[in-house]
Each structure stands twice: as structure tokens, then as C-alpha cells.
């Protein structure tokens, strides 16, 4: 099974853990990453994650997130016309921000089964080509 985690999902363990919802999302996300490491799920990485992570002002967070690039079984390393057209369609139809549309477009292009995020706006939107899901709901659905 192929999955794509967006940037906010990778950053969840670094968020304020005093809220129970954030704690639970963090635990779920860390479990998913463990399952990736042992080969249960195939992780897809993208140039969009590279770009966003490169702009992370915290070097320790940036380094920890970047390591997932090398664990991923697939890397969408550059944009192409299909990616851009899909992202533009998602922006127009779903009113997604540019980076969100590009992330989802990369996941669709890679034929991922799930797009995992903690972004409320994305979680409240459906995209025909891919299931957008939280780390908690992903685990409830597949495990």
C-alpha cells in the first residue's frame, strides 16, 4: 500500500503536545512511520516536501523530516505537466492552497492509496482520485 504524508503531518510531533488531539495524531503518525520502516507501507516523497522542508527555520526538525526522503520507496523528484494540471484543477475546484494542491497532485501521480494529513481543511474535502485521511482514521481503517 502506497501512502503520502504531507508536511504538516511530518511536523505534528513538533507541535504543542498539551492538546490530546495533537498527542493522539502524533502517536498515530509515529506508528505509521514505524510501519513504513518495517515495510508494511510504501512511502512516497516529493519535491514539494523537499521545498517546504528546506524552508523550515528549525535545523533539527528539518534534518529529522529530511531523513524520510531516504526511507521513501518512491520520490517524485520534479514537476511535470500532469502534476501541474492536476494541481491547478484542485486549486480551482477545491480552493486548495498551491502547496496543498501540489502535495495531493504528487500523491495522485504516484498512485498512492492514501494522502495522510492533519490539516482540517484538507480532511473536510474529498478528492475522487485519492482518499484524504488523518493518521488516526488511517490506522482505524487499515489496521
N, C-alpha and C positions, 0 to 999 in steps of 0.2 A: 504494500500500500504506500502510495506517494503522498507526502504532506509538505505543506509550505507554511512556515511561521513568519508572520510579519514582524517588523521592527519593534512595535510596542509589546509584542509577546516576548521577544528576546529580552527586553528591558524590564519586564514585570518583576523579576527577583530584586531589582534595584529600587523599586518603588517603596513608599512608606508601608510597612507591613503591619501597622496598627489596625487597619481595617480587615475584618475577617474575610471579606470577598477577595481582597488582594492576596491575602495569605493562601486561600484555597486555590486561586488561579496560579499562584506561584508554585504550590505543591504539585498541582496537575501538570504544569508546564515542565517542571523538573523531572517528573515521572516520564512524560513523553520523551524528553531528551535522553533519559536513561534507556528507554525502549529503542530509540534511534541508535544509540551506541551499541546495543547488543543485537541489532539487525532486525528488529521487529517491524520498524517503519523505515522507509526510504525518505530522506530529507532532500528537498530541493532548495538551493540557494540562488540568489540572483545579483546582478549588477546593481539593482536598486537597493538591496540590503548593503552591498559594499559602499555605495554612495552615502546612504543615510548613516551608516555606522562610522564612516570616515569623518563625518561631521559631529560625532559625539564628542563633547568637550571633556569627558572623563576618560583618561587613558586606560585605567584599569577596567572599566566597563567595556570600552572599545575593544581591548585585547581579548577579553573573555568571549564577547559576542563573535569577534572575527574568527575565533577557533572553529566555530560551527561551519564556516566556509569549507574547511578541510575535511570535516566529517561528512558533509553532504555527499550523496551519491550522484547528484546531478547539479550542474551550475549553468544557469542562463547567463552567460558572460557578457552579452551585448544585446542591444535592442535591434529589432528588425521591423519591417513594415507591418507584419501581422501583429506583433506586440503593440505597436503604436496605435494601429487602427482599433484594436480591442480596447485599449486604454481610453482612447478618445470616445468610443461608443459608451463605455462605462461612465465616463465623466458626464456625457450628455444625458444618458438615460437614468442614471442613478444619482447624479450630482455628487460623485465621489471627488475628493481632492486628487490632485495629479499623482502624488506618490502612492496613495491607496489604489488608484486605478492601475498604476504600473505594477504594483505588487500582485494584484489579482490577475492582471493580464499575464504576468510571468507564470503564475501558478496554472492558469488555464493552458498556456502554451506548452508547459511541461506535462500536461495531462495529469495534474495532481488530483487526488480523490478529495482532499480536504484543504481548506485555507483556514489556518488557526490564528485567531486574533483575540485581543481583549478590548478592542475598540468598539464601543457601544453602537456607534452609527453603522459600522460595517455589520455588526451582529444582528442589527434590525433590518437588514436588507437581504434580499435573495438575488442570486445570480444564477441563471439557468445552467451554466456550464460547470459550476463548482459549488460545493457545499461550504458555506462560511459558518464557522463554529468556534465556540470558546474552548479553551483547554479542558475545562470541567465537563462540558457537554460532549466533547470528543471522547473522553475516557468513558463516560456513561454509555455512549453509543457503540464503541468498538471493543470495549473490554468487559 
